[in-house]
Structure formats: structure tokens, C-alpha cells
Amino acid sequence: MASTYKEPSAVLKRLFLPPKDPSLTLSSDYQWLVITQEPPLPTIEQLAKPEEKLAGIRFDPALFTPSRLDYATSLVLQHMATGEQQSIELPSNSEGIRYIRFHPSKPYFVFTCKVKDETLLELYKCELIDIDGTQQWVVEKVSLGEKRRMNFVYGCAYQFTSDGEKLLVKVIPENWPVEPPKEPVSTGPAIQMVAKDARKAPGRTYQDLLKNEYDEAKLKHFLSTELLCITTSTLDVKLIQQSKGGCLIRSLQPSPCGNFVLVQLTTQFSYSVPMSRFGKDVQIWSLEEKKSSSGDQNDVVVEVASLPVDDEIPLSYDACSRHPRSFHFHPCHDHTVVYVQALDGGESLSEPFEGDRDAMYTRPLDATTMTLASPTKFAGLEWRYSDLDFCESGLGIIEEYRWKDRMERKWILETDGAKRLLWQRSWEDRYTAPGEPLTRRGARGRYFIVQPSPTSIYLQGSGASALGDRPFLDRLDFGEGGKEEGGGGGTKTTRLWRCAAPLEGELDVTKEVDGVAPAERKDVYESMVCLLPSDNDTIMISREGKTTPRNYFLTKLSDKSEVQVTDFQHPQPDLLGITKELVQYKRDDGVELTANLYLPANYDGTPRPTLFWAYPREFKDAKAAGQVKGSKHRFVSAHWASPIHWAAKGWVIMDDFSLPVIGEGESQPNDTFIEQIVSGSTAAVNYVTERGVCDPDRCAVGGHSYGSFMTAHLLSHTGLFAAGIWRSWAVKKT
């Protein structure tokens, strides 16, 4: 007798089998919205496909893509200002599309099409052209050459150059074997060697590492690529000669001028770390026809760095590689390489050290002689480098951090390398978070911090407060300031927009727009998507309520006028009637805790079986651990990673209930991990039991990864829970 899979209940079918919410992509000029629709869940056939697991990556060996991808089955273009839509007819042999990438400055994008019933992906372009006086989006197939196949195993196979004149495409090398090498009969043990002068360092646990030379051979087979250069106006294709025969391209970054590409190539393998830490060469390739010393055309390679395997980084969270890292082109210069290097050997910041620990260097490329200048230090940091963004003016914002007390600093970085402190604060304190600099695609396709004036920037943040998250947009004026280290003329922050204030709760008017209480209050959650470049006065926001799905609006900052962009309907009517509360309670040591409490529709007030879902979080500050997170006004929806669907079956849900693990002073959070998660869980169970909504004899607990680790300990060390769910168990914790 043939057996089949058991089917879920009718309510779960209704929740998870309808199409997912549409996905949205904005065009580079912010004038068009691409709306795509993906299937709700992967099929059994997709899940059963063969999968390779090598060097920390998982991929489909037949398609040369990441494992278990889904593909959009519809494509609609909508004009932001007019709302006019055009439905794009997909190719007749299409199973679906993916990897939409926009031209940096034109109404033009490319996408990948999965050919129906074949292990083949094809490349298409879609361009807005004039047909008899009417603007229409037209699809055209892009030929890569006979039997050429794209390689998506380690990232999207294509990207535009900064000027948009070329499209770079990673393809499987010409005449490459169809099948990977066969596994040889073992002739001896797998041997690992320690490099000379290597320093001792404990190792982390990673998944899917290489195990032997056969794994190495397979990885080379699947990752080897050649690079094609396609002229976007004519679709002419040529091979980038530096890649001929195949190489292991880890990353590509076109130069701002569009004539060069910064390439990182894997050169050395390891059995103890994933591919992201393999040895690599960093090179600059010319995309122009140039002659090298050998006389060959277009094969000029400029060596930037050659780095060994990075398998000796100390375990501390603020330790780093002792080798140069974070290579990229300076966005304000035609072809200048920027990188970071630790001056303290990459040790933990708890180790004593005098002077700068991290430094940033620049190396301009001479495009005539194809040589790099010697490194020039242009910024030093006392803590560990975190991030660097630039304004189109050349001004930079650089960030550093210190893990032991969760501190961060942000500096204004002048064009001459002088720094001015913007702020120093604990990133655990969400209530005082000033936000992050707003970036937007600008000149030559690069992303820059937006400046309304030469001495100001925009900041956007989540707006955490005792009433829940209320995202905001601010203008930060920092004045001319001094040029000395840490000098400045003070800053002034002006609030331009904030999520609507809820109906209940006391407001701090100093954090409202114009410093006054809003005239209208409503129970919704709003978030800023982008600031449109047309006038720096129009923002795109999303808005949702507990029973109203997320939709998008264009809002004027000056007069508060508004235009609705989308009108998506409720995708899961079975969740209507489920109530959501953001509840607060205390641990036995007084630490404030929060949770999202969901009660089933038509709840009759009787105790119900209750599912507790959490992910422990580490803190150095008990006050920060007790801050409210999230918003009770978010749309109630169910997805595969969420426990909310249990409420549709009559359960009570305590979702994302706080489980802070605090280690103040010299103590580390995990020193008392078990005691603290038991205390937090006991407080959560007691709260809902005392409210009369939870049957304490029918409680279950669950979580993902670290939450699975938590679940195992709660089942072992308490009698609170009758069952547990652990997903992607992270068991090796010390």
C-alpha cells in the first residue's frame, strides 16, 4: 500500500498555502516600484533536490545556485508618482524569476529566469523605451554565448559597473566538465599543516567545513568562474582575459570610474574555517583594452595584497585579523583602494595597547602606469573599526566599537583625515539611540550619506521608547567645528518625521516633530523606507496595524500630504480576531521584561495551552535589558519562522518573551546563563498564569539556534514546560 505525507490541518493550509505578501524593489532613480510574487512555501520536490555542503556554503550542484531558492511568478512595474502599472509578461518557458538588479542611473534592470523543467538559468534585461510616443517596459533575452551558464554559488552572478556602461557576469568556464570529479579511493589520512609563525588561537565551531582533498576538488569545480563583460547598450559580450580558464572569485567591486574592478580570489583552503576566511589575493583588473608587459590585450593585473588563511583570530568579539581587511574602492575617487589594518595584531581590546589599534589606509591607482601608490594612513582608531560611509562631498562618518562594555563611537572624518566626535554611547541603550546616517544611491551608482547642507546629515532610527518602537527621521547639524582630534562646534538635532503616536501613553514632546505633541494619535506602526531625491521633502513610508497589512505611502515632510502607493489586502483572514498585547512584567531580581502576548480569536477567558518562544540576548547593563522592544501595533501575520499560527488553533502565545542574560562589570553574561534563563522563564509563566490565560500544566517552549540551546536547558533544569521545540539546534556553547 502506497504511503503519502500527512497533510496539515485546514487552518494551516489556509494560512500558509495562499501567496506570500508581494516583494518590492525600488528603481535606482526611485521613480519605479517592482512588485513580484513568490510562492508561499518550497515544494517537496525542491526540498528533496541534491545539495552540496562545502566550506560553509550550501548550494544546488545542478543549477549552481544557493540551495532551495524560490522564484517569482509575476512581475509588475508601478510608477511611484502616478500609480500606473504595467504587468510584464514573463518568457513562455519561465518557471519564475529572481535576482533583479537595476542599472545605476537608467530605467533598466536585469533578472534571471529559471527555465521550466530544466537545470538552466537565463539572463534577461527589461528596459523602459518609447514605442509610438508611449513609454513601455520591454523584455529582451541577453545571450551569454553558446553553452555559457551563470554561476550563483557564491553570490549573485552579475552586477553593473558604476557608470552602468557594462554588466559583469560570472559564468562557468568554457569547456568545463559537466560533472564534478569522482571521489577517489582513499590512499591515506587527511593531513592538516600549521603554517610557520602561526599564532595559537582557540577555534570556533563551523558547519559544513572541507574535510579532505576531494572536498577541495569539488569546491574548485563548483566555484571556478570566468568573467564576462557585456556592453549594456549593444549587449556585445567579451571575456575578461584575467579570468580565462577559471578562477575562484570571492567578490567583485567595480571602481567609481567604471574602468576597473577590485577582485578577491580564493587561493588557499582550510579544513578549520569557512570560505570567508580562506587565503586570498586582492587584485585590480582593468576592464579596458590595455597592453601588459607581455603584449597581451586586456589582461592587466595589479596586485593589492596576498593574504593567508585567517584561522588564528582570537575568540573575543573585538579581536580581528592581523592582516589587512575590508578592501574597497573609495567612492569619491576614480580608483583609490581603501583598507583597514590592525596595529595591535588584532588582539582583544582587553589587552593593553598604546596608540591606535586600527588604521585606515588609501592606495591610489595610477591608471597610466597601472601601479599602486604606497599606503597612506588617513585615519586611526583607538577601538576596533566597524564601518565607514562617505558623503558625495568627501566627508566621511567612521564608526568604532569596544565589545567589553558595548560602547560605540561615531566620528566625522574630514577629507584630510581629521576626526570630530559625533557621539560615544552604549549600543545596548535603545532609548537614546540617535539613529544611523541615511544613505542613498548617488553619483556613479554608489551609495552616499545624504547631506541637506555641507554641515548636516540625515539620521533614521527605530525610535525605541517605553511606548514601543516609533521610527523617526532627523536632521543633524554639526557646524564647521574644529580640525583637531575630537574638536567640534556642537550639534543640533531637528526631528522631521516620526511614526504616529499611539492613542494611549504619555509622550515626551521633546522627541516629537517640532517639539510639540502630535494633533492626531493612532494605533499604527510606521517605518521610513527612503527619502526621495527629487526634492528631499518626500519620504516613502510603510504603515500597518494589528489587523491591517503593511502598505506603502508617499508623505511630504513640509505639509504632511500623503499619497497611497499600494493597497495589499489581508493575506490570512484566519488571524483576524487574534489580539496582541505588548506586556511588561519583572524578573525576581527586579529586571524589567517584555513579551508579545497573543490571545486566540473569540477568546473566552479560560486558561489555554501556551507556547513560549524566545531567543536569549546578552547584556552588560540591566537597565538596557529591561527596555521595551518592538511595537504592539505591528500587523499580526504568520510565517514559517513564527509561532503565531498556534493562536489560530486556540493556543495562547508568549512570543519573543525577554530572556536577558546579564553580566555587569567584570562578569560575563554566560557565567550564569542557566540561572538567568530559568528566572526569566519563571517570570513569564507566572505572569500569564496569574492573568488567568495560561494553563501552567500545558506549557511548551521553543526557539531557533541559540533559542534551541535555551530550550534544551529549560526542559532539563525546570518543570515549567511539558514539551519543547528546537529548530536549528546550536548545541556547542561554552
QUIRA-V984465 format. One record per residue. N is the residue number from 1. PHI is phi as a letter, one per 40 degrees, with the letter a starting at -180 (none if undefined). NEAR is the number of other ideal C-beta (glycine too) atoms within 12 Angstrom. D_FIRST is the distance of its C-alpha to the first C-alpha in whole Angstrom. Layout:
# QUIRA-V984465
<<N	PHI	NEAR	D_FIRST> <N	PHI	NEAR	D_FIRST>>
This chain:
# QUIRA-V984465
<<1	none	3	0> <2	c	4	4> <3	b	5	6> <4	b	7	10> <5	c	10	13> <6	c	7	15> <7	c	11	18> <8	c	16	21> <9	c	17	23> <10	c	13	25> <11	c	24	28> <12	c	24	27> <13	c	17	26> <14	c	21	29> <15	c	33	31> <16	b	30	29> <17	c	21	28> <18	c	23	31> <19	d	22	34> <20	c	27	36> <21	d	27	39> <22	d	28	41> <23	c	27	43> <24	b	30	46> <25	b	28	48> <26	c	29	52> <27	c	33	54> <28	c	31	57> <29	c	28	60> <30	g	30	58> <31	b	28	58> <32	b	36	55> <33	b	34	51> <34	c	36	48> <35	b	33	45> <36	b	32	42> <37	b	27	38> <38	b	24	35> <39	c	25	32> <40	c	23	31> <41	a	24	28> <42	c	19	27> <43	c	18	24> <44	d	12	21> <45	c	13	22> <46	c	22	25> <47	c	16	24> <48	c	13	22> <49	c	22	25> <50	d	18	27> <51	b	23	30> <52	c	28	33> <53	b	26	35> <54	b	36	39> <55	f	37	42> <56	g	27	41> <57	b	34	39> <58	b	24	36> <59	a	33	35> <60	c	27	33> <61	c	28	34> <62	c	23	33> <63	c	34	35> <64	g	36	38> <65	b	36	37> <66	d	26	36> <67	c	26	33> <68	f	22	31> <69	c	31	33> <70	b	27	33> <71	b	32	35> <72	c	32	37> <73	b	25	36> <74	a	24	40> <75	a	36	43> <76	b	29	46> <77	b	38	50> <78	b	30	52> <79	c	25	56> <80	c	34	57> <81	c	19	60> <82	c	16	59> <83	g	21	56> <84	c	19	55> <85	b	22	52> <86	b	26	50> <87	c	18	47> <88	c	34	46> <89	c	19	44> <90	c	30	42> <91	d	26	41> <92	c	12	39> <93	c	18	37> <94	c	29	37> <95	c	29	33> <96	i	29	36> <97	b	39	39> <98	a	36	40> <99	f	32	43> <100	c	34	46> <101	b	33	49> <102	c	35	53> <103	d	32	56> <104	c	31	58> <105	a	27	61> <106	b	25	60> <107	c	30	57> <108	a	34	55> <109	a	42	52> <110	b	39	49> <111	a	41	45> <112	b	40	42> <113	b	36	40> <114	c	34	36> <115	c	24	35> <116	c	18	32> <117	g	10	30> <118	b	15	32> <119	c	19	33> <120	a	25	36> <121	b	42	39> <122	b	36	42> <123	b	41	45> <124	b	38	47> <125	b	37	50> <126	b	38	51> <127	b	30	54> <128	c	27	57> <129	b	18	59> <130	c	12	62> <131	b	12	61> <132	f	7	63> <133	g	7	65> <134	b	12	61> <135	c	19	59> <136	b	20	56> <137	c	32	53> <138	b	22	52> <139	c	30	49> <140	a	23	50> <141	c	22	48> <142	b	35	49> <143	c	20	49> <144	c	36	49> <145	h	21	50> <146	c	10	48> <147	g	14	45> <148	c	30	46> <149	b	34	43> <150	c	38	44> <151	b	39	43> <152	b	32	42> <153	d	42	41> <154	b	33	44> <155	h	28	45> <156	d	29	45> <157	c	39	46> <158	a	39	49> <159	a	33	52> <160	c	36	55> <161	c	39	59> <162	c	37	61> <163	c	27	63> <164	g	33	60> <165	c	28	61> <166	b	38	59> <167	b	44	55> <168	c	46	54> <169	b	45	50> <170	c	44	48> <171	b	39	47> <172	c	37	45> <173	d	29	48> <174	c	21	49> <175	f	14	47> <176	c	24	45> <177	d	17	42> <178	c	14	39> <179	b	13	37> <180	c	26	38> <181	c	18	40> <182	c	11	37> <183	c	14	38> <184	c	14	40> <185	c	7	40> <186	c	11	42> <187	b	10	46> <188	i	9	47> <189	c	9	46> <190	c	18	46> <191	b	11	50> <192	b	21	51> <193	b	14	55> <194	c	17	57> <195	c	16	59> <196	c	7	63> <197	g	9	65> <198	c	18	61> <199	c	21	62> <200	c	12	59> <201	a	26	57> <202	c	15	54> <203	b	22	51> <204	c	25	48> <205	c	17	44> <206	b	23	43> <207	c	20	39> <208	f	22	38> <209	c	30	41> <210	c	35	42> <211	b	24	42> <212	a	22	43> <213	c	22	45> <214	c	23	41> <215	c	30	41> <216	d	29	44> <217	c	23	43> <218	c	30	40> <219	c	37	42> <220	c	30	45> <221	c	29	43> <222	c	40	41> <223	c	39	44> <224	c	32	47> <225	a	43	48> <226	b	35	51> <227	b	45	53> <228	b	38	53> <229	b	40	56> <230	b	36	56> <231	c	23	59> <232	c	33	58> <233	c	16	60> <234	b	16	60> <235	g	25	56> <236	c	18	58> <237	b	25	56> <238	a	26	57> <239	c	29	56> <240	c	40	58> <241	c	27	59> <242	c	35	59> <243	c	35	55> <244	d	24	55> <245	g	20	53> <246	h	28	51> <247	a	31	52> <248	c	35	50> <249	c	41	51> <250	c	34	50> <251	a	29	52> <252	b	42	54> <253	b	35	57> <254	c	39	59> <255	c	39	63> <256	d	34	65> <257	c	31	67> <258	g	34	64> <259	b	31	65> <260	b	43	63> <261	b	43	60> <262	c	43	60> <263	b	39	57> <264	b	36	55> <265	b	37	54> <266	c	38	52> <267	b	25	54> <268	b	26	53> <269	c	36	50> <270	a	34	49> <271	b	31	46> <272	b	29	47> <273	b	30	47> <274	c	30	45> <275	c	41	47> <276	c	25	49> <277	b	33	51> <278	c	35	51> <279	c	27	54> <280	a	35	56> <281	b	29	58> <282	b	37	60> <283	b	37	61> <284	b	41	63> <285	b	41	62> <286	c	35	64> <287	c	39	63> <288	c	28	66> <289	c	16	67> <290	b	26	69> <291	c	15	71> <292	c	19	70> <293	c	12	73> <294	c	12	71> <295	g	10	71> <296	c	16	68> <297	c	18	67> <298	f	27	65> <299	b	27	64> <300	c	32	66> <301	b	32	64> <302	b	32	66> <303	c	24	65> <304	c	37	65> <305	a	31	63> <306	b	19	62> <307	b	29	60> <308	c	27	58> <309	d	33	55> <310	c	34	55> <311	b	34	54> <312	b	29	56> <313	c	32	57> <314	d	29	57> <315	c	20	55> <316	d	22	57> <317	c	23	56> <318	b	33	59> <319	c	30	60> <320	a	37	59> <321	c	35	59> <322	c	27	63> <323	c	27	62> <324	d	32	63> <325	a	29	60> <326	f	30	59> <327	c	36	61> <328	a	36	61> <329	c	39	64> <330	c	35	66> <331	c	35	65> <332	c	31	69> <333	b	29	70> <334	c	24	69> <335	a	40	68> <336	b	34	69> <337	c	40	66> <338	b	42	66> <339	a	35	64> <340	b	38	65> <341	a	32	66> <342	c	36	66> <343	c	25	69> <344	b	31	69> <345	g	22	66> <346	g	31	63> <347	c	26	63> <348	d	25	63> <349	c	31	65> <350	c	22	66> <351	c	18	68> <352	c	10	71> <353	a	21	72> <354	c	9	76> <355	g	14	75> <356	c	26	73> <357	c	33	69> <358	b	42	68> <359	b	30	69> <360	b	41	68> <361	b	34	70> <362	b	32	70> <363	a	33	71> <364	c	29	72> <365	c	34	71> <366	c	17	74> <367	c	25	73> <368	c	12	75> <369	c	15	75> <370	f	25	72> <371	b	19	73> <372	c	29	72> <373	c	19	74> <374	c	12	75> <375	c	22	73> <376	b	20	75> <377	c	21	74> <378	b	30	74> <379	a	34	72> <380	b	27	72> <381	b	40	70> <382	c	29	71> <383	b	32	67> <384	c	42	64> <385	d	39	63> <386	b	28	60> <387	a	27	61> <388	a	35	63> <389	b	33	64> <390	b	36	67> <391	c	35	68> <392	c	27	69> <393	c	25	73> <394	h	24	72> <395	c	36	72> <396	b	37	69> <397	b	40	67> <398	b	40	66> <399	b	34	64> <400	b	37	64> <401	a	30	63> <402	b	30	63> <403	c	29	60> <404	d	25	62> <405	b	27	63> <406	f	29	61> <407	b	26	64> <408	b	31	64> <409	b	30	67> <410	b	38	67> <411	b	38	70> <412	c	47	72> <413	b	41	72> <414	c	30	75> <415	c	22	76> <416	c	16	78> <417	g	27	76> <418	c	24	77> <419	b	35	75> <420	b	33	76> <421	c	30	74> <422	c	36	72> <423	a	30	70> <424	b	23	69> <425	a	25	66> <426	c	26	63> <427	c	29	60> <428	c	32	59> <429	c	25	61> <430	c	32	59> <431	c	27	62> <432	b	24	65> <433	c	29	62> <434	c	33	65> <435	g	33	62> <436	b	30	61> <437	d	39	63> <438	c	38	62> <439	b	27	61> <440	a	33	61> <441	c	30	60> <442	b	28	64> <443	d	27	66> <444	f	30	64> <445	g	32	61> <446	c	35	61> <447	c	24	61> <448	b	31	64> <449	c	38	65> <450	c	34	66> <451	b	32	70> <452	c	27	72> <453	a	19	75> <454	c	19	76> <455	b	24	76> <456	a	30	73> <457	a	41	69> <458	c	37	66> <459	b	38	64> <460	b	34	61> <461	a	32	59> <462	c	30	57> <463	g	40	59> <464	c	29	58> <465	a	32	60> <466	c	25	60> <467	c	34	59> <468	h	36	56> <469	c	30	56> <470	b	41	58> <471	d	37	58> <472	a	38	61> <473	b	41	63> <474	b	34	67> <475	b	31	70> <476	b	37	71> <477	c	25	75> <478	b	34	76> <479	g	19	79> <480	c	19	81> <481	g	26	81> <482	c	18	83> <483	c	18	82> <484	c	14	82> <485	d	21	79> <486	g	18	78> <487	c	19	80> <488	i	27	80> <489	b	17	81> <490	g	17	79> <491	b	25	76> <492	b	15	75> <493	b	26	72> <494	b	26	72> <495	c	32	69> <496	b	32	68> <497	a	40	64> <498	a	43	62> <499	d	41	59> <500	d	35	60> <501	c	33	61> <502	c	30	59> <503	c	16	61> <504	b	16	61> <505	h	20	63> <506	c	13	66> <507	c	24	66> <508	c	20	69> <509	c	15	70> <510	c	15	72> <511	b	32	68> <512	c	27	68> <513	c	30	69> <514	g	17	73> <515	g	15	73> <516	b	15	73> <517	c	18	70> <518	c	24	68> <519	c	12	69> <520	b	13	65> <521	b	21	62> <522	a	21	59> <523	c	30	56> <524	b	32	54> <525	b	37	53> <526	b	40	55> <527	a	34	54> <528	c	36	56> <529	c	32	55> <530	a	36	58> <531	b	37	61> <532	c	30	62> <533	c	28	65> <534	c	18	66> <535	a	15	69> <536	f	25	67> <537	b	20	67> <538	b	32	64> <539	b	43	61> <540	c	36	57> <541	b	37	56> <542	b	31	52> <543	a	35	52> <544	a	32	50> <545	b	28	50> <546	d	31	47> <547	b	24	46> <548	b	26	47> <549	c	29	45> <550	c	33	47> <551	b	30	49> <552	b	33	52> <553	b	30	56> <554	b	35	59> <555	b	34	62> <556	c	22	65> <557	c	31	67> <558	c	14	71> <559	b	9	70> <560	g	23	67> <561	c	14	66> <562	a	21	62> <563	b	23	60> <564	c	19	56> <565	c	35	54> <566	b	29	50> <567	a	19	49> <568	c	26	45> <569	c	18	43> <570	c	26	41> <571	c	27	38> <572	b	35	36> <573	d	20	38> <574	c	29	36> <575	c	37	38> <576	c	25	41> <577	h	21	43> <578	c	37	42> <579	b	25	45> <580	b	37	46> <581	b	31	49> <582	c	35	51> <583	b	34	52> <584	b	27	54> <585	a	32	55> <586	b	23	56> <587	c	31	55> <588	c	17	57> <589	c	20	59> <590	g	15	60> <591	c	28	58> <592	c	26	57> <593	b	40	53> <594	b	40	51> <595	a	39	48> <596	c	40	46> <597	c	38	45> <598	b	45	43> <599	b	37	42> <600	c	33	40> <601	c	23	41> <602	f	15	42> <603	c	24	43> <604	b	13	44> <605	g	12	46> <606	c	17	44> <607	c	24	43> <608	b	33	39> <609	d	27	37> <610	b	44	38> <611	b	43	37> <612	b	52	40> <613	b	44	39> <614	a	44	42> <615	a	33	43> <616	d	39	46> <617	b	35	50> <618	c	29	53> <619	b	34	56> <620	b	29	60> <621	b	29	61> <622	c	27	60> <623	c	20	62> <624	c	30	60> <625	c	37	56> <626	c	30	57> <627	c	32	58> <628	c	32	55> <629	b	36	53> <630	g	31	51> <631	a	38	51> <632	c	35	50> <633	b	36	51> <634	c	34	48> <635	c	35	45> <636	c	42	42> <637	a	35	39> <638	b	35	36> <639	a	19	34> <640	d	18	32> <641	c	22	34> <642	b	28	36> <643	c	35	35> <644	c	38	36> <645	c	33	33> <646	c	32	33> <647	c	40	36> <648	c	34	34> <649	b	27	32> <650	g	29	35> <651	c	36	36> <652	c	47	40> <653	b	45	40> <654	b	50	43> <655	c	43	42> <656	f	37	44> <657	c	48	46> <658	c	43	49> <659	b	43	49> <660	c	40	52> <661	b	36	52> <662	b	38	56> <663	b	27	59> <664	c	26	62> <665	g	13	65> <666	c	11	64> <667	c	20	61> <668	b	23	58> <669	d	33	55> <670	c	23	53> <671	c	17	55> <672	b	21	54> <673	d	30	50> <674	c	25	49> <675	d	25	52> <676	c	38	52> <677	c	45	48> <678	c	29	48> <679	c	33	51> <680	c	46	50> <681	c	46	47> <682	c	32	48> <683	c	36	51> <684	c	46	48> <685	c	39	46> <686	c	25	49> <687	c	31	50> <688	c	38	47> <689	c	25	47> <690	c	15	51> <691	c	26	50> <692	g	18	48> <693	c	33	45> <694	b	35	43> <695	c	22	42> <696	c	28	43> <697	c	17	40> <698	b	25	37> <699	b	37	38> <700	b	34	36> <701	b	44	37> <702	a	39	36> <703	a	39	37> <704	b	24	37> <705	f	23	38> <706	d	29	42> <707	c	35	40> <708	c	28	37> <709	d	33	40> <710	d	44	42> <711	d	38	39> <712	d	28	38> <713	c	35	42> <714	c	42	42> <715	c	28	39> <716	c	17	41> <717	b	21	44> <718	b	27	44> <719	b	16	43> <720	c	34	43> <721	b	38	39> <722	c	21	36> <723	a	20	33> <724	a	29	34> <725	b	27	32> <726	b	28	33> <727	b	22	33> <728	f	18	34> <729	c	22	35> <730	c	25	39> <731	c	17	39> <732	c	15	42> <733	b	23	45> <734	b	13	49>>
